[in-house]
Amino acid sequence: MAYKVITNCPVCSKTLKITKLQCSHCHTTIENEFEFSKLASLTKDQLHFVEVFLTCRGSIKEVEKEMGISYPTVRGKLNDIISALGYVQKKKNEVDEKKVVAMLENGEITPEEAIKLLKDE
């Protein structure tokens, strides 16, 4: 019987390392230091949500129907999973400073417009 791989130490909660792999057919064993995929750190519920999201081909409306949850709940679960995978989310109003500077240098916007964009007005 195979168990789900745990990613954190049950004693100190630090990240575990995979150091041994074995073929269940021929029993070949490989020892080294291997990495977990980012998905391995997700909870059972988060993985279930990812599976539903993928089978619905990313359609939030379909996920709502399939799971019987609201749009804000779907978005919240997506945001939680994105954070759990280690990705930083930009806030809606967060401005890309390099893009603003490039637009200013190309004469696409005035210095006053650039200041407004950078101050998020």
N, C-alpha and C positions, 0 to 999 in steps of 0.2 A: 504494500500500500504506500503510495506516494503522498507526502504532505506538502502543503503550500510553503514556498520558501519564505523564511522570515528575513527581514532586512535589518532589524535592530536587535541588539543584545538584550535578552530578557533580564539581565542583571543590572547593567549600567546604562542601557538605552542608546549606546553609541552604534554607529553603522557597522554591520558585519561585513566581512570579506568572504567571497567564494574562493576556496583554495583547492577544491578537489571535484573532478567530474568523472563519472563512471558510466560506461555503456551497459545498459541492462541486458543486451544480447550477448556480447562477447566478453564482457567484464573488463575491457580495456579501461585503465585509469589514467587520468591526466591530472597532474598537480601543478598548480601555478596560482597566480593571483588574477582573478577574473572580476569584471565589473557587473553590477546589476544594471538592468535597463532602468530608465526613469520611471517606467510604468510599474516596476516592481515595488515602488514605494507607496503606491496608491492602496487605499483600503478596499475591502471587498465591495462595499457599496459604490465607491468611486469607479472601480473597474466595471461593475455592472452598468453604471451610467454611461461609461465610455462605449461599451458594447452596444447599448441601445442607441446611442448617438450615432455610431458608425453604421448600424443596420438601417437607421433612418436617413442615412446619407447626409447627416448634418442639418437636417430640417428641424428647426426648433418646434414648429407646429406639430410635426409628426412625433417628436419626443414627448411633447405635452400630452398628446392623445395616448401614446403607448404607455406612459408612466402615470397618467392621470394627475399631472401636476401643472401648475400655472407657469406662464412665461417667465415671471420674475424668479421663480424657483429654479427653472432650467438655467437661466442666466447665472444665478447664484452658484449652482452646482458646477457649471462650466468655469466660473471664476475661481472657485475653490480648487478645482483640478489643475487649472493652469498654474496657480500659485504652488500647489503641492509638487508639480513637476519642476519647479524652480524658475519659472519664467516671471519676469516683472511686467506688470501691466501698466501701460500709460494711462493716466487719467484722461477723460474725454477732452478736457480743455487744455491739456498739457501741449505746449508748442515745441516743435522741433527747431531748436535754435540754429542749427547748421542750415536748415532749409530757409529760415528767415534771412540769415546772413547772405546766402547764395542769391536769394531773390533781390535783396538790396544791392548786391554787387552787380547783378545783371540789369539793374534799373527797372525791375518789375514792380517795385514798391518804393515809396519815399522813405526817408529816415523817420519821419513822424509815424508812418504806418508800421514800420518795423518796431518802433518803440511800443506802439499800442499792442502789437502782436506778442512781443516779448513780455509785456506787463499783463497780458491775457485780458485785455479790455474788450 
